[in-house]
Amino acid sequence: MRAQNEIEVDDSGWPPDMAVRIQEQEFHLLELLFIRSSWSLRTQSPVPRLDPVPEPGGSSRPQSRSLETWSALWDAAWAGAWAWSYATAHAHGAGVPPDDVFKVLGPPKRWSSVAGTDGLDEEAWLSWAARLQLRHRVDEEPERQVVPALVGAWRRGLDTVFVMPYAGYYAHQPEENTLIVSRATREDPEDYARALDGFADRGE
């Protein structure tokens, strides 16, 4: 927990030492979302409606296993994928160099490495992933539009924001240093500020 009077800010209100990682393209997670949508899986893990909704192309659920089995495999992969992302966020937040993080944790497991590529239209999946890439000039990044709220969340321990292709307003704090928001939330300054203001210091 940082004391407010210990933080210097520049003319924009941005503390020179503030570093918050924005994770927009977690491909191992996006691939799983594409599979879940394209295969119409009935998973236990709650997932908000996607925006944009993937076009499945030639993707279809293989008949080699039952719907229930595929859904259970997906749930396990989803939990493992987030566990890897949270672990990397903790490591980066602790100042561990990126190369060392990958040496310790290894790369994230992709769905294709767990269940193969049957039923996955690679072109359709990559086309959907490409649609999710948002390009901003540095001075137009959404974070620059919500500096007071971002600084407040950072003071309370935030160091990583995961941006997911969920529809409408979405903000969830799964761990003490991370926040998950939808793309729509991040792109709307009012909603983004509300999400950041809701970030709680769980170390108090």
C-alpha positions as CSV (number, residue, x, y, z in Angstrom):
1,M,0.0,0.0,0.0
2,R,1.6,3.3,-1.1
3,A,0.9,6.5,0.9
4,Q,-0.6,9.2,-1.2
5,N,1.9,11.8,-0.1
6,E,4.8,9.6,-1.3
7,I,3.7,9.8,-4.9
8,E,4.9,12.5,-7.2
9,V,2.9,13.3,-10.4
10,D,3.7,15.2,-13.6
11,D,1.6,17.9,-15.2
12,S,-0.9,15.3,-16.5
13,G,-1.4,13.8,-13.1
14,W,0.5,10.6,-14.1
15,P,3.0,9.4,-11.4
16,P,6.4,8.9,-13.2
17,D,6.9,5.5,-11.5
18,M,3.4,4.2,-12.2
19,A,3.4,1.1,-14.3
20,V,0.1,-0.8,-15.1
21,R,0.3,-3.5,-17.7
22,I,-2.6,-3.7,-20.1
23,Q,-3.1,-7.2,-21.5
24,E,-5.3,-7.0,-24.6
25,Q,-4.3,-10.0,-26.6
26,E,-4.0,-13.1,-24.4
27,F,-4.2,-15.5,-27.4
28,H,-4.5,-18.7,-25.3
29,L,-7.6,-17.2,-23.7
30,L,-9.0,-15.8,-26.9
31,E,-8.6,-19.2,-28.6
32,L,-10.6,-20.8,-25.9
33,L,-13.4,-18.3,-26.2
34,F,-13.5,-18.9,-29.9
35,I,-13.8,-22.7,-29.4
36,R,-16.5,-22.3,-26.7
37,S,-18.6,-20.1,-29.0
38,S,-18.0,-22.0,-32.2
39,W,-18.6,-25.4,-30.7
40,S,-21.6,-24.3,-28.6
41,L,-20.1,-25.8,-25.5
42,R,-22.1,-26.1,-22.2
43,T,-19.4,-25.1,-19.8
44,Q,-19.6,-24.7,-16.0
45,S,-17.3,-21.6,-16.1
46,P,-19.4,-18.5,-16.5
47,V,-18.4,-16.4,-19.6
48,P,-20.1,-13.2,-20.6
49,R,-21.5,-12.7,-24.0
50,L,-18.8,-11.9,-26.6
51,D,-18.5,-8.8,-28.7
52,P,-17.8,-9.2,-31.5
53,V,-19.3,-12.7,-31.7
54,P,-16.9,-15.0,-33.5
55,E,-17.8,-16.3,-37.0
56,P,-17.1,-20.0,-36.8
57,G,-16.2,-20.5,-40.4
58,G,-15.6,-24.2,-40.8
59,S,-15.2,-24.8,-37.1
60,S,-17.4,-27.5,-35.6
61,R,-17.3,-29.7,-32.5
62,P,-15.7,-33.1,-33.3
63,Q,-17.9,-36.1,-32.7
64,S,-15.0,-38.1,-31.3
65,R,-16.1,-37.1,-27.8
66,S,-19.4,-36.1,-26.2
67,L,-20.5,-32.6,-25.7
68,E,-20.2,-33.1,-21.9
69,T,-16.6,-34.3,-22.3
70,W,-15.6,-31.5,-24.6
71,S,-17.2,-29.0,-22.2
72,A,-15.4,-30.4,-19.2
73,L,-12.1,-30.3,-21.1
74,W,-12.7,-26.7,-21.9
75,D,-13.5,-25.8,-18.3
76,A,-10.2,-27.4,-17.2
77,A,-8.3,-25.6,-20.0
78,W,-9.9,-22.2,-19.1
79,A,-9.0,-22.5,-15.4
80,G,-5.4,-23.4,-16.4
81,A,-5.1,-20.6,-18.9
82,W,-6.2,-18.0,-16.3
83,A,-3.9,-19.5,-13.7
84,W,-1.0,-19.0,-16.1
85,S,-2.0,-15.4,-16.8
86,Y,-2.4,-14.5,-13.1
87,A,1.0,-16.1,-12.3
88,T,2.7,-14.0,-15.0
89,A,0.9,-10.9,-13.7
90,H,2.2,-11.6,-10.2
91,A,5.7,-12.2,-11.5
92,H,5.8,-9.0,-13.6
93,G,4.3,-7.0,-10.8
94,A,7.1,-8.3,-8.5
95,G,9.7,-7.0,-11.1
96,V,10.7,-10.4,-12.5
97,P,12.1,-9.8,-16.1
98,P,9.9,-11.2,-18.8
99,D,12.5,-13.7,-20.0
100,D,12.8,-15.1,-16.5
101,V,9.0,-15.4,-16.2
102,F,8.8,-17.6,-19.3
103,K,11.8,-19.7,-18.1
104,V,10.0,-20.5,-14.9
105,L,6.4,-20.8,-16.1
106,G,7.0,-21.8,-19.7
107,P,4.6,-20.7,-22.5
108,P,0.8,-20.8,-21.9
109,K,-0.9,-24.0,-23.0
110,R,-3.0,-23.5,-26.1
111,W,-6.2,-25.5,-26.7
112,S,-4.6,-27.0,-29.8
113,S,-1.8,-28.4,-27.6
114,V,-4.3,-30.0,-25.3
115,A,-7.0,-31.2,-27.7
116,G,-5.5,-30.9,-31.1
117,T,-6.7,-28.8,-34.1
118,D,-9.7,-31.0,-35.2
119,G,-12.8,-28.8,-35.5
120,L,-10.9,-25.5,-35.4
121,D,-11.0,-23.3,-38.5
122,E,-7.6,-21.6,-38.1
123,E,-8.4,-18.9,-40.6
124,A,-11.7,-18.0,-38.9
125,W,-10.1,-18.0,-35.5
126,L,-7.2,-15.7,-36.5
127,S,-9.6,-13.4,-38.4
128,W,-11.7,-13.0,-35.2
129,A,-8.6,-12.4,-33.1
130,A,-7.4,-9.7,-35.6
131,R,-10.7,-7.9,-35.2
132,L,-10.0,-7.5,-31.5
133,Q,-6.8,-5.5,-32.0
134,L,-7.3,-1.9,-31.1
135,R,-4.7,0.6,-32.1
136,H,-4.3,3.9,-30.2
137,R,-1.7,6.6,-30.2
138,V,0.2,6.7,-27.0
139,D,-1.4,10.0,-26.0
140,E,-4.9,8.6,-26.9
141,E,-4.7,5.4,-24.9
142,P,-7.8,4.9,-22.8
143,E,-5.7,5.0,-19.6
144,R,-4.8,8.6,-20.4
145,Q,-8.5,9.5,-20.3
146,V,-9.0,8.1,-16.7
147,V,-5.7,9.1,-15.0
148,P,-7.2,10.0,-11.6
149,A,-9.1,6.7,-11.4
150,L,-6.1,4.7,-12.6
151,V,-3.8,6.4,-10.1
152,G,-6.2,5.6,-7.4
153,A,-6.4,1.9,-8.4
154,W,-2.6,1.7,-8.7
155,R,-2.2,3.1,-5.2
156,R,-4.5,0.3,-4.0
157,G,-2.3,-2.3,-5.7
158,L,-3.4,-2.6,-9.3
159,D,-0.6,-3.6,-11.7
160,T,-2.4,-5.6,-14.5
161,V,-5.6,-5.0,-16.5
162,F,-6.8,-7.8,-18.7
163,V,-9.0,-6.6,-21.6
164,M,-11.5,-9.2,-22.8
165,P,-13.9,-9.2,-25.7
166,Y,-17.0,-9.2,-23.5
167,A,-20.2,-7.3,-24.4
168,G,-21.2,-4.2,-22.5
169,Y,-19.9,-3.1,-19.1
170,Y,-17.8,-5.7,-17.3
171,A,-15.4,-5.4,-14.4
172,H,-14.1,-8.2,-12.2
173,Q,-11.3,-8.3,-9.7
174,P,-10.1,-11.9,-9.5
175,E,-7.0,-11.3,-7.5
176,E,-5.5,-8.5,-5.4
177,N,-3.4,-7.0,-8.2
178,T,-5.5,-7.7,-11.3
179,L,-8.6,-6.4,-12.9
180,I,-10.6,-7.8,-15.9
181,V,-12.6,-5.4,-18.0
182,S,-14.4,-5.7,-21.3
183,R,-13.2,-3.9,-24.4
184,A,-16.3,-1.8,-24.3
185,T,-15.6,-0.8,-20.7
186,R,-12.1,0.3,-21.4
187,E,-13.2,2.3,-24.5
188,D,-15.7,4.3,-22.5
189,P,-14.0,6.7,-20.1
190,E,-16.9,6.9,-17.7
191,D,-17.3,3.1,-17.5
192,Y,-13.5,2.6,-17.3
193,A,-13.3,5.1,-14.4
194,R,-16.1,3.3,-12.6
195,A,-14.3,0.0,-13.0
196,L,-11.1,1.4,-11.7
197,D,-12.8,3.1,-8.8
198,G,-14.3,-0.2,-7.8
199,F,-10.8,-1.8,-7.6
200,A,-10.3,-2.7,-3.9
201,D,-7.1,-2.9,-1.8
202,R,-7.3,-6.5,-0.5
203,G,-4.1,-6.1,1.5
204,E,-5.6,-3.6,4.0
